[in-house]
């Protein structure tokens, strides 16, 4: 056998199992099923094809019907690649001003605080949408929590807007018993913008951000969102300037109770911290 010259083997012509008729029928079933994935469509084909034929929306040849019932999920995804590409539903993150600002802000995790002095705050936004974020604007609460002491301040914003976030931070700074030295936010576009960046640069505020989809990086303010904001304002929908003004009045009345009276027992346990807070408030 080795002495004879071997001719190259001809590639085997594989018979095409799923022709254009199967492709068109599969595309129609995929559209009728709201463009679900191949694994889900594979299970739905027997029921869906029978229902569409019964109501006159589909007419299948017996051979085509047999092949559709035997098709695999991988073959479905392979045959529907042109249809999926034509829909243009590939989501890509847009690169804009917010992305450039985000890249310039350093990331700080929950393990990197190492007991900072008073003045380093975590910041977050709480939406009072009533569970459904539809139907116009609604009130937001801007929450700032000090890492060292747990001092929490809240500001009610009539709408979610970048310049209002900075105005809310300015209003909070006027009520603080110490200076704002650091600000740690999430990656929301309400924070990742040039307005807040310019404000932090002008006031020499150290600005950091948490990792995306890691709420534990802002555990201090997340805890206050439930213990302070939700406990006072609840989960109902608030919208309009009157609602924002009423909520701000509630925060103004509750801030001393949250930051002073509730910490009376902890001050007794740590008299040095109690004296520090009293002196700080007197100086303020």
N, C-alpha and C positions, 0 to 999 in steps of 0.2 A: 504493500500500500504506500510506503514512503517513497518508492522509486517512481511512481507515477505523479505527474504534475496534477495538483488539485485545482480545479476551477473554483473561483469564488462562489459561495453559495448565494443563491438568489434570495433576497428578503421575502419572507412569507407575507403574502397579502392577506391581512386580516379582514374578515368580512365586517362591514360596518353594521353594528347591531341596532343603533339608534339613529334612524334616518331623519330626514327633515320633517316628516309627519309627526314623529314622536317629539321632536324638538318644539314644533309649534304647539302641540297639545300640552306639553309640559310648561311652556311659557304662559299659556292661557290659564292653566291651573295655578301657577305661581302668582300671577296677577290677581286672580280671584281670592287667593289665600293671603292677600296683603303682603306679598313679597317676603314670606318667612324663609328661614334657613332650610337647607336640604334635609337635615335630620327631622325637623318637624313636618316638612312637606311630604316626606316619604311615608309617614304614618297617616297623613291626612288624605293622600291620593285616593285610596279605595272609597272612602265616604264622600269626598268632594266630587270625584268624577261621576259617581252614581247619581248624586243630587243634581249636578249640572246637566247630565243627560236627561234626567226625569223632567226637568223644567225647560228643556229645549235650548239651553245655552251651549251645549257641546254635543258633537256627534263623533264617536270614535269607531274606527275600524276594529274588528275583533283582534287583529294582530297588534295594532297599536295599543289597544287596551291591555292586552297580555303583557306587552313589554313595559308599559307604565306601571303595572302592578309588580313587576319583577325588578324594577330599576333600583339601584342602591343610592344611598344619600350622597356618596362621593361622586357618582355619575351625574346626579342632579345638579350639584354645585358646578361640575365641570361644564355641563351643557348650558347652564344659565349664566356663565361668565360674560358673554356679550351683552345680555340684557341688563345685568347689574352694572356693567361699565357704562351703558347708555343712560342709566338713570342719573349718574353724576352725584351720587349721595355719599361720596367719600369725604369725610369731615377732616379738615386740616386746620390746625391752630394758626390763626393769622398773626403775622409778625407786624406789630405796630408800636405805638409809643408805650403802651402798657408793658409789652414784652421787653423793650429796651430798659425801662425803669426797673422791671423785675430782675433783669440780669445784673443790674448795678447794686441791688440791695443784698447784703450778705444774709445767709441763712443761719438761724440760731435754733437749736433744738432744746428740748426741755432739760437736757443734762448739762447744758453749757451756762446756766445762770450762776451757779456757785455762790449763792447768797449775796446778791448785789445790794448796795446801799439804797435807801429810799429815793424814789424818783424814776425808777425803771418800770414802765408799765407795759402790760399786754392790752391790746386793743381789739375790739370785735364789734360786729354789727348784728343786731337782732331785728328781724322783720316781723311786724305785727300785721300779717296778711290774713289771719284767720284760717290758715291751712292751705289755701289755694292762692297762688301768686298770679291772679288774673283780675281783670276788671279795673284797670287804672292804678294810680299810685296809692301807697299806704305808708303809714308812719314807721320809721326805723328808730331804734335805740342804739346810740353809740356808747359802748361800755369800756371803761378803762379801769384796770385793776393793778395796783402796785404789788410787785413780787415780794418785796421785803415785809411789808406790813399788812397786805390785803386790803388797803384803803381802796374803795371802789366809788367811782363817780359815773353818773349816767347823764346823757344828753339826748333829748327827743328831737328827731329830725323829721320835718314834714314830708320830705321825699328823700330818696337815695340819690345824692348828688355829690360830686367830688368837692366842690367849694364849700358845701354845707358841712362836710366832714371836718374840714380845717376849721371852720367857724365853731363847730362843736368842741374841738380840741382846745381852741383858744378860750372858750367859755369855761371849760373844765379847769384849765390852768389858773384862772382867776380864783377858783374856789379851793385849790389845793393848799395844804399847810406846808408844802415843800416844792421845790422847783422840779419841773419835768426834765429829766436827763436822758431818758431812753424810751423808745417806742417800738414795740414788737407787734406786727400786724400779720394778717394772712395774705393770700395772693389775690384777693378780690380787686377788681378794677376800681372800686371806690377808694382803695388805698394806693394801688400801684399806678400813680399818675404823677405828672410834673408839679401839680399844685402842692401836694403833700411833700414832695421831694424838695421843692424850693422852701417851704416852711421849715422843714427840719434843718436844711442847710443854713438858713438865716438865723435860726435860734440855737444852733449847735446842739441839736438833738440827735443822739445815736439811733439810727433807724435800722431795724432788722426785720426779717420776715420768717415765718415758719415754713416747714416743708409742705408741699401740696398734699392734701388729703390726709394729713396727720394732725388730728385735733389734740393729741396729747402734747404737742409742742406748745399749745396755749391752754394748758389745763387750768391755770389759775382763773383766767377770764371766762372760760367755758363753765366753770363751776358757779361763778357769780351770775352768769346768764340765767341759770335756773334758780339759784337761791335768792337773787335780788330782782332781776327783771321780770321773769315769768311769775314769781310769787306776787309781785306788785301789780303787774299789768295783765297777767293771764295770757291766754292764747287766742283771744278774740281779735277781730279785725278792727283796726283803727285807721282812719283816713281823714285828711283835711287839716287845716290850720287850727280849728278849735280843739280837735283831738290831740294834736301835738302840744298845744299850749297847756291843756289839762294834764297831760302826761308829764310835761316838764315841771308843772307845779307839784305833782305827786313826788317826783324825784327830789325836788328841792326840800320838801318836808321830810322825806324819809332818809336823806343822806346822813344827818346827824345821828338818827337812830341806828342806822346800819353801821356807821363807822365809829361811833363813840359808845352808845349805850350797850350795844351787843358785845363790845369788847371789854366790858368792865371786869368780868371774871378773869379774863386772860391777863389784864393789867395787874390784878391782885396777885396772880401767880408770878408775874414778872414785873416787879416794882420799877426796875430800871427802865424798861420799855415804857411803862406808864408815865414816868417823869419825863422821858424824852418826848412823848407825844404831847403832853400838856405844855411843855416849853415851846415846842414847835408851833402849836396852835396859838399860844400867846404872842410869839414873835410875829406870826402871820397877821 
